[in-house]
Structures are given as structure tokens and as C-alpha cells.
Amino acid sequence: MSILDPLAARYAAWLGLPASATRDTADEDPEHVRAMPVILRIEREAPARSALLEAAAAAAVAVCLDPQAGQDGPWHDDVDVWVRGRIRKVSRRARGAQWAAVQALPGVTVEVGGAQARALVPGLVAEVPREVSKLQISGSDLPLDSPGPVEAGVPVLWCNPSVPMTAGKAAAQVGHATMLLAALLGPAEVEGWRGKGFRCAVRTPSEAVWEGLHPGDSPDAAWKDRGVLAVRDAGFTEVSPGTVTILAQWSS
């Protein structure tokens, strides 16, 4: 059993919803909405966008699969109840003393190529710690970069080339992607990936490559035949409801 099993159970159903239904929150009590804060370290000398997104993607899944999120761990209940609902993430930016302050909060920090991101244990949006609530959500945009060839043996998170996203929005989306990957993979594959620190590559393909990865076949076929899964956004911020923002391609 994995704490991410609920994601695997509803993955295909979510992709099959009408676009308008992805925004339906009629079953939610606003006071009980939960989210995972993702803190991006953006100093005056900003990090490379791709490296920062890779750090955020690894940090998100690392929190979920940390031993402290295990059955008897102190994070288990918070992660479990969040995963069983909507897996919202809220990205914020921090630097200097702000970045230092969030290191004391429960979570995991990952560094990739000098870029750092920290995913925190999810909780009620209404009860976000002060160290987090005072951080800005806006202003997290970074220019596109050219990160070079993909390292062999790591999954690739392909960003939709037709859908502009700020770095903050993209950080949440790639975090969804790594969680879905871990939910759909077998235990041995997850452990092998854990041994690599949940390393992944974030790239923006040409539209032709994107269409080849996402030809419109069923979610089950895309995963079985090509090792590709899709992240479909509810459309609350930046993108239209039902937009596929990320394609995650597993590399064994």
C-alpha cells in the first residue's frame, strides 16, 4: 500500500471529466480546503527556471514518500487526508531570512543545479503558518532557459508549449506530475527513483513533439504503451479549466 494509491485510483476518471466539471467544488467546505505549500528560493540573482522546477517537482513527491508520511509517522494524517481530496499546491517565493525561516517547518528541501525549493507538509489553507502566509505568491516568473540534454534514466516532465505559465504555476504542475508518476509506478521502480533523489528533467518540447506524446488515446493506453501520463488542471489560476499542463514520461 502507498499513501499515493488514491491518486492512481482516480487518475483516469479525472482526465475524463468535462472541462467545466474540473472546477466544481460544491462538495468542499471552504474552511477545510487543504494545500501543499511549495516555497521557491528566488534571490536577487534568480536561479535557472528549469532547475528550480526540477527541485520543486522532486520535493513534492519526496514529502509524500518520506518515512515521516508513513503509516505511523507524524506527517501521515496530514498527507493522507490531502491526497484523498484535491491535490492543490500553492507556490510562494522566498529569499534571505524568509527562506531560512521556512526551513524550520516540516517538509523537504531539494537542490538542483544551485536552485532550491522546499515542499511543506500539506495543511488547511486557513491555517497556513505565518512564515508562509507572509510570502508572496505573485512575482515568481522566470525566463525560459535552455537546460541542455536530459540525463539518462530520469523521467521527463514536458511543459505544454502552447500554455504559458509562471514559474510558480509550473512548479505546482510538475509537483502534481511526480506524485502521479509515483502513484502509477510499481514499488521497485519507486524505490529505484527514490535512490536517485526523485531526480527528473523539466523541458518544453516543440508542438510536434507534444502532439506525438499526447495523441488523444486513453490514459491507460498512454501509460501502458508509452509510459506517459497527463496532468490536467482544474483551471482556478492562469489556465483554462481542463487544460493539460504537463506530460510526464517515465524512463526506466
N, C-alpha and C positions, 0 to 999 in steps of 0.2 A: 504493500500500500504506500502511496505517495500523497503528500499533502496537496499536490497539484492534480490529483485524479479528477476532481470536479471540473477542471478546465477541459480535460480530454473528453469527458462525458458530454459536454455541451458544445464542443467546438463546431461540429458540422451544422448543428441547429442554428447557431449564431450566424454563420455565414449564409444560411438560407432565409433569414428574416427579411421581410421587405425593408427597404431603407428607412422608411418613416418609423418603423417599429423599433429601430435601434435606439431611438431617443425616448422611448416610452418608460417613464419612471413611476408610473401610477402605483406600482407595488412597493414603493420605497417610502419610509418615513424620513423626511429631510434631516431630522435630528440624529438619525442613525446611519447616515451616509459615511462610508469609510474610504480612505485612500492611502496609498503609499507615497510619502514624500520622497522625492529624488532631488538631492542637492548637487548642483553642478558648480564646481570651483572655477570661477571666471575672474581672474585677477585683471589688473590693468593691461598686462601683457597676456592676451587671451590665448587659450590653448587651441590646437587644431580641432576643427569640428568633428571629423571622423573619429579621432582618438577619444574625444570626450564622449561621443555617443557609444563607442565600444565599451568604455568604462561604465557608463550608466546601464547598458544592457547586461553586462556581467554582474554588476552589483545587485540589480533587481532579482535575478534568479538566485544569486548567492544568498540573499536574505531568506528566500523561501525554502532553500535546501540546506540552510545552516543547521548544525546539530541542535541549536537552541530553539529551532522551529519544529523539532521532532516531537513525538507523542508526549513525552514527559518534560519537554523543555519550556522555559519561561516565555518564549515567543509563540508557542504553538497556538494558543487560542486566538490571539490577535491575527495571525496569518491565516488560520483555518477559516474563521468567520468571514474574513475579507475575500478569500479565494472562492468561497461559496456564493458570493454576491457578484457585483460588477467590479472588475479589477481596475479601478480608477488609480491613476497616478497623477501627482501634481509636482511639476518640476519648478524648482526655485534656484536662484543663483546666489552665491556667497563668495566672499573673499576675506582675506586677512583674519581679523578676530572673529568675524561671523563664521568663517569656515572652521576655525579652531573650536568654536563653541558647539557646533553640531557633532563633533567627534565624540562627545560625551553621551550622546543619545544612542539608544540601541539601534544597531544597523551594521552595514558592511561598506567599507570604502575600497574602491578598486582604482588602480592607477594604470593607465595605458599610454605609453609614449609621452610621459610627462603630464598628461591630462588626468584629472581626478574627479570622481563622482562618488557620492555616498547615498545609498538607498537605505531608508529607515524602516523600521517595523511599522506596518500599516496600522492606522487607528482612526478614531472618529474625527471627521473634518472639524467638527465643532470644538474639539479638544486638542487641537494642534499645539505642541509646546511653543512657548514664547520665542525660543531661539529660532524656531522655524517660521512662525507666523509673521515675524518682522522682516523676513527675507522677501525680496521682490520676485514676482512671477514673470513680469514683463522684462524686456531688455536682455533676453537670453539668446538673441540671434547671433550667429557667427557665419562668416562667409563659407561657401562651399570650398573644399580643398581637393587636392589630388593625392590621395594616400599611397598610391602605388599598388603593386601586385598583392594578391591575397595570400596570406601564409597558408601553406599546405595543411590540410587536416582540420581546419576550423570552419564552422558554419558561417555562411554569408547572409547578412541582413540587407536586402535590397530595398532602398527607398523609392517610392513611386516617383518617377521622373516628371510626371505631369501635375504633381501636387506639392506646391511649395509649403514648407513647414519651418517654423523657427526651430532652433536647436532644442529649446525646452519642450516643444510639442514632439519633435522627433525622438527625444530621449525617452519620453513616456511610451512611444510606439515601439521602439526597439526593445524596451523592457518587457512589454507585452509579448513580443516575439520570442525572446529567450525563455520566458515562462511557458509558452505554448510548446516550444521545442522540448523542454524538459518533461512536459506532461505527456507528449506523444512518444518519446523515446523509451526504449527498454532500459531496465535497471543497469545493465552492464555498460550501455552507451552513456548513460547519465554519469556513472562513476568515472568513466574514462574522460568525459568532458570536465567533470569536477577536478580531476587531476591536472587539467590544463588551466585551472582558474576560470572556467567558463569563458575562455577566450573566444572572441568572434570578430568578424570583419563587417564593417558598415560601408556600403558602397551605393552609388546612384548609377543605375545602368542606363543604356540608351533605351528609347521607347521600344525598339525592335526586340532587344533582349528581354525587356519586361513582358512584352506580349508573348514571347516564347515560353517564359516561365509561368505565365498566368493565362493560358488559352481558354479558360472558362470551363474546364472539366470539373467533376465533382471534387469536394475536399478530400474524400477518401482516395480517389484515383490520383490526385496530385501528390498526396503524401506517399502512397504506395509505389507509384511509378517513377516519381522524380525527386522524392524527398523534399517537397516544397509545401509549406503551409502559408496561409494568408492571415494578416492582421486587419480586421475590419473595424473602423472607428464608428463610435456612436454619433459623432458629429456635434458634440457640445461646444467645441472650440476649433477655430481655424479651418476645418474641413467640413464638407457636406456630409450629412448622415449616410452611413453605409459605404463610405469610401474605403477602399483597400489601400492602406498606407505603406505596409511593409510586406514583402515576401521573404520568408526565411527558408534558406536552402541548406539542408544538412549535408555535411561532408564526413563520411566515415573514414 
